Amino acid sequence: MILYLYSFLLSFLIVYLLIPPLGKLAFRLDFVDKPREDVERKLHRKPIPLTASYAIFIGFFSSYLLLTRDFSYETGALFLGGVLLLAIGTVDDWYKTKGKDFPALPKFAVQVSAAILVFFSGISFTGFVNPFSGDYVLLPIWLQFILTILWIFGVTTVINFSDGLDGLAGGLSAISAATLFIVALTKGQTTSAMLSITLIGAALAYLRYNKPPAKIFMGDAGATFLGFILAVIALDGAFKQATVLSLFIPVLALGVPIFDNLFVVIRRFLQGKAIYEADASQVHYRLLRAGLSGKQAVMFLYLISTCLGLSSIILLLLQG
């Protein structure tokens, strides 16, 4: 347990110390998110640096690699996938600083490429335990590939889409990572537990600067990175050797962004809108329109996420 504590503290400290100088650098480079009254999703009233993603990335991998010395193919794929998402996210964020929208297709291609890297490193959804016979049902390789890519791409996307209010995406990621950490500890999965606790430290350090009113943003680069890591943690932990019932554990752990964005995608499809087009239809914007303040909306969604996380842990214990 002491190693988990060290990893949490180290990732927290690195991110906490790196964010202020990166924020100053953002202003010098004009890499800031500027307020726009013509865009409903832009709620801030002054320029905010978009550089927290680099602190999160450095803090997460520095802490994990330094304390675990895990230089496996799986870690390599996780690192390269993270670099890809950070790179394309930076381009996307740079476009936003100029008041432009980056095309969706390159982002889609890079996110899928990162997921493919993870699959071929050996981290994948391979099958489940038959509840009637107790036998393990090994899925065909092609189906393993499709389900793994869909899961990683889906979680990466929904965490990014949830990044609409100060403190929201970072807080939801920390709650989900805490849930997956408990699941990993219960199942004796040390790698997943280490990844989870390291991510919690990085996310909480970011929240120190991103809580309302935010002093810094992580942008698409940071939000997609957090989603990517959470997706891989679930694949390497909660989904491994899963029974049919326990397949719901990681889904509940990431419940708020998953269920909200499923609703949004279905709604956009029925309305004939582009599924990937950004708008203000996520639940946090609907809560604001219902009269809640930004802090109230964030705390309400934290509560729902915590309840779903506890539900996933209860589900895990019921199977034990």
C-alpha positions in Angstrom: 0.0 0.0 0.0 2.9 2.4 0.6 3.8 2.2 -3.1 0.3 3.4 -4.0 0.6 6.3 -1.6 4.0 7.3 -3.0 2.6 7.2 -6.6 -0.4 9.3 -5.6 1.7 11.9 -3.9 4.4 12.0 -6.6 1.9 12.4 -9.5 0.0 15.0 -7.4 3.1 17.0 -6.6 4.5 17.0 -10.2 1.2 18.2 -11.7 0.7 20.7 -9.0 4.2 22.2 -9.5 4.2 22.2 -13.3 0.8 23.8 -13.9 1.7 27.4 -12.8 4.8 27.8 -15.1 2.9 26.1 -18.0 0.1 28.6 -17.4 2.5 31.5 -17.8 4.0 29.9 -20.9 0.5 29.6 -22.4 0.0 33.4 -22.1 3.3 34.1 -23.8 2.4 31.8 -26.7 -1.2 33.0 -26.8 -2.3 29.4 -26.2 -5.4 30.4 -24.3 -9.1 29.7 -24.5 -10.7 33.1 -25.2 -14.3 33.9 -24.1 -16.8 34.0 -27.0 -20.3 35.3 -26.5 -21.5 33.7 -29.7 -20.8 30.2 -28.3 -23.1 29.0 -25.5 -20.5 26.5 -24.3 -17.9 29.3 -23.5 -18.9 30.3 -20.0 -15.7 31.9 -18.8 -15.2 35.7 -19.1 -11.4 36.0 -19.5 -8.7 34.1 -21.3 -7.7 30.8 -19.7 -4.4 28.8 -20.3 -4.9 25.5 -22.1 -1.6 23.8 -20.9 -2.7 21.6 -18.0 -2.7 18.6 -20.3 1.1 18.5 -20.4 1.4 18.6 -16.6 -1.1 15.8 -16.3 0.8 13.7 -18.9 4.2 14.3 -17.4 3.0 13.8 -13.8 1.2 10.6 -14.6 3.9 8.8 -16.6 6.8 10.1 -14.5 5.3 8.8 -11.3 4.1 5.5 -12.8 7.4 4.6 -14.5 9.6 5.8 -11.7 7.9 3.7 -9.1 7.0 0.6 -11.1 9.9 0.4 -13.6 7.3 -1.2 -15.9 8.7 -0.8 -19.4 6.6 -3.5 -21.0 4.9 -3.5 -24.4 1.6 -2.6 -22.7 3.1 0.5 -21.0 4.8 1.4 -24.3 1.5 1.3 -26.1 -0.2 3.3 -23.3 2.6 5.9 -23.6 2.6 6.2 -27.4 -1.2 6.3 -27.4 -1.1 9.1 -24.9 1.4 11.0 -27.0 -0.8 10.7 -30.1 -3.8 12.0 -28.2 -1.8 14.8 -26.7 -0.5 15.8 -30.1 -3.8 15.8 -32.0 -5.5 17.4 -28.9 -3.0 20.2 -29.0 -3.7 20.9 -32.6 -7.4 20.9 -31.9 -6.9 23.2 -28.9 -4.7 25.5 -31.0 -7.5 25.9 -33.6 -9.9 26.8 -30.8 -7.5 29.6 -29.6 -8.0 31.1 -33.1 -11.8 30.7 -33.0 -11.8 27.9 -35.5 -12.9 24.3 -35.4 -10.5 21.4 -36.2 -12.0 18.7 -38.5 -13.4 15.7 -36.7 -11.9 13.1 -39.1 -8.2 13.5 -38.1 -9.2 13.4 -34.4 -11.2 10.2 -35.0 -8.3 8.6 -36.9 -5.7 9.3 -34.2 -8.0 8.2 -31.4 -8.7 4.9 -33.2 -4.9 4.5 -33.9 -4.2 4.9 -30.1 -6.8 2.3 -29.4 -5.3 -0.1 -32.0 -1.9 0.3 -30.4 -3.3 -0.8 -27.0 -5.1 -3.8 -28.6 -1.9 -5.1 -30.3 0.1 -4.7 -27.1 -2.2 -7.3 -25.5 -4.7 -5.3 -23.6 -8.1 -6.1 -24.9 -11.6 -7.3 -24.1 -11.2 -11.1 -24.7 -14.4 -12.6 -23.4 -16.5 -13.4 -20.3 -17.4 -16.2 -17.9 -20.6 -18.1 -18.8 -22.9 -17.7 -15.7 -24.5 -21.0 -16.4 -21.6 -23.3 -17.0 -18.8 -21.4 -15.4 -16.7 -21.7 -18.5 -14.8 -18.8 -20.0 -16.2 -17.8 -23.4 -13.3 -16.6 -25.6 -14.5 -14.2 -28.3 -13.2 -14.4 -31.8 -10.2 -12.1 -32.5 -12.1 -9.9 -34.8 -14.8 -9.3 -32.2 -12.2 -8.7 -29.5 -10.7 -6.1 -31.8 -14.0 -4.3 -32.5 -15.2 -4.3 -28.9 -11.8 -3.1 -27.6 -11.6 -0.2 -30.1 -15.2 0.8 -29.5 -14.6 0.9 -25.7 -11.4 2.9 -25.8 -12.7 5.3 -28.4 -16.0 5.7 -26.6 -14.6 6.4 -23.2 -12.0 8.8 -24.6 -14.8 10.7 -26.4 -17.3 10.9 -23.5 -14.8 12.2 -21.0 -13.8 14.8 -23.6 -17.5 15.8 -24.1 -18.0 16.1 -20.3 -15.3 18.8 -20.1 -17.8 21.7 -20.1 -17.8 23.2 -16.6 -14.9 24.1 -14.3 -13.9 21.1 -12.3 -16.3 18.6 -14.0 -14.2 16.4 -16.2 -11.3 16.3 -13.8 -13.6 15.5 -10.9 -15.5 12.8 -12.7 -12.2 11.2 -13.8 -10.9 11.2 -10.3 -14.1 9.6 -9.0 -14.1 6.9 -11.8 -10.4 6.2 -11.2 -11.0 5.8 -7.4 -13.8 3.3 -8.2 -11.5 1.4 -10.5 -8.7 1.5 -7.9 -11.0 -0.2 -5.3 -12.1 -2.8 -7.9 -8.5 -3.5 -8.8 -7.4 -3.9 -5.2 -10.3 -6.2 -4.5 -9.4 -8.4 -7.5 -5.7 -8.3 -6.7 -4.8 -6.4 -10.0 -1.7 -4.4 -9.0 -1.0 -2.9 -12.4 -4.6 -1.5 -12.7 -4.5 -0.3 -9.1 -1.2 1.5 -9.7 -2.5 3.2 -12.9 -5.7 4.2 -11.1 -4.1 5.8 -8.0 -1.5 7.6 -10.2 -4.3 9.0 -12.3 -6.2 10.1 -9.1 -3.2 12.1 -8.0 -2.8 13.8 -11.3 -6.5 14.6 -11.6 -6.8 16.0 -8.1 -3.7 18.3 -8.6 -5.3 19.6 -11.7 -8.6 20.2 -9.9 -6.7 22.5 -7.4 -6.4 24.9 -10.4 -9.5 24.0 -12.4 -12.1 24.2 -9.6 -14.5 27.2 -10.1 -13.4 29.7 -11.1 -10.8 27.9 -13.2 -7.3 29.2 -13.5 -6.3 26.7 -16.2 -7.9 24.2 -18.6 -6.6 20.9 -19.9 -8.4 21.3 -23.3 -9.2 18.4 -25.6 -5.6 17.2 -25.2 -6.0 16.6 -21.5 -9.6 15.4 -21.5 -9.0 12.8 -24.2 -5.8 11.6 -22.4 -7.8 11.1 -19.2 -10.5 9.2 -21.0 -7.9 7.0 -22.8 -6.2 6.1 -19.6 -9.5 5.3 -17.8 -10.6 3.1 -20.7 -7.3 1.1 -20.6 -7.4 0.7 -16.8 -10.9 -0.8 -17.1 -9.8 -3.2 -19.9 -6.7 -4.3 -17.9 -8.6 -4.6 -14.7 -12.4 -4.6 -14.3 -13.1 -6.3 -17.6 -10.5 -9.0 -17.2 -12.0 -12.5 -16.6 -15.4 -10.8 -16.2 -18.7 -12.5 -15.6 -21.7 -11.2 -17.5 -22.9 -9.3 -14.5 -19.5 -7.7 -13.7 -19.3 -6.3 -17.2 -21.5 -3.5 -15.8 -18.9 -2.6 -13.1 -16.7 -0.4 -15.4 -19.7 1.0 -17.1 -21.1 2.2 -13.8 -17.8 3.5 -12.7 -17.8 5.8 -15.7 -21.6 6.1 -15.6 -22.2 9.9 -15.7 -20.2 10.6 -18.9 -21.3 7.3 -20.6 -25.0 7.6 -20.0 -25.2 11.3 -20.6 -23.4 11.1 -23.9 -25.4 8.1 -25.1 -28.5 10.2 -24.5 -26.9 13.1 -26.4 -25.8 10.9 -29.4 -29.2 9.3 -29.7 -30.9 12.7 -29.5 -28.6 14.2 -32.2 -29.2 11.2 -34.4 -33.0 11.5 -34.1 -32.7 15.2 -34.8 -30.6 14.6 -37.9 -27.6 16.4 -36.4 -23.9 15.4 -36.7 -23.1 13.1 -33.8 -19.6 14.5 -33.3 -20.6 18.1 -33.5 -20.1 20.0 -30.3 -23.2 21.7 -28.8 -24.7 22.5 -25.4 -26.9 19.4 -25.0 -24.8 17.6 -22.3 -26.4 17.2 -18.9 -24.3 20.0 -17.3 -25.6 22.5 -19.7 -29.1 21.3 -19.2 -28.7 21.7 -15.4 -27.5 25.3 -15.9 -30.5 26.1 -18.1 -32.7 24.6 -15.3 -31.4 27.2 -12.9 -28.4 25.6 -11.1 -25.2 27.5 -10.7 -22.0 26.0 -12.2 -20.8 24.8 -8.8 -24.2 23.3 -8.0 -24.3 21.4 -11.3 -20.8 20.1 -10.8 -21.5 18.9 -7.2 -24.7 17.3 -8.3 -22.9 15.3 -11.0 -20.1 14.4 -8.6 -22.8 13.0 -6.3 -24.4 11.0 -9.1 -21.0 9.7 -10.2 -20.1 8.7 -6.6 -23.4 6.8 -6.3 -22.8 4.9 -9.5 -19.3 4.1 -8.4 -20.6 2.7 -5.1 -23.1 0.7 -7.1 -20.3 -0.8 -9.1 -18.4 -1.7 -6.0 -21.5 -3.3 -4.4 -22.0 -5.3 -7.6 -18.4 -6.5 -7.4 -18.9 -7.5 -3.7 -22.1 -9.4 -4.5 -20.2 -11.5 -6.9 -17.4 -12.2 -4.5 
